[in-house]
């Protein structure tokens, strides 16, 4: 997939995931939030809970899931901690990390709480 096509496919997948969370009562706090530790695709909030969402898209869910590496999880963990440092409750704030898998048809499979934030 070309760079531009890949970029637009990724943005479309992220928007689809945001819409799904919004329908579940979450509000978008940040999109493609960057820190010194790395980027978090989506940050959503629901009342007092913060959800960090890593979005992976591919032709099918299995291929998308295979694109997640232990190194990425470490990056997400560090970035989430930096985000939470700015919250009133700090790293004791209610938070979780979800992975949203998006297939070529735009279907979404969310794996909640893949690791503690």
Buried (B, 14 or more C-beta within 10 A) or exposed (E): EEEEEEEEBBEEBBEBBBEBBEEEEBEEBBBEBEBEBBEBBBBBBEEEEBBBBBBBBBEEBEBBBEEBEEEBBEBBBEBBBBBBEEBEEEEEBBBBBBBBBBBEEEEBEBBEEBBEB
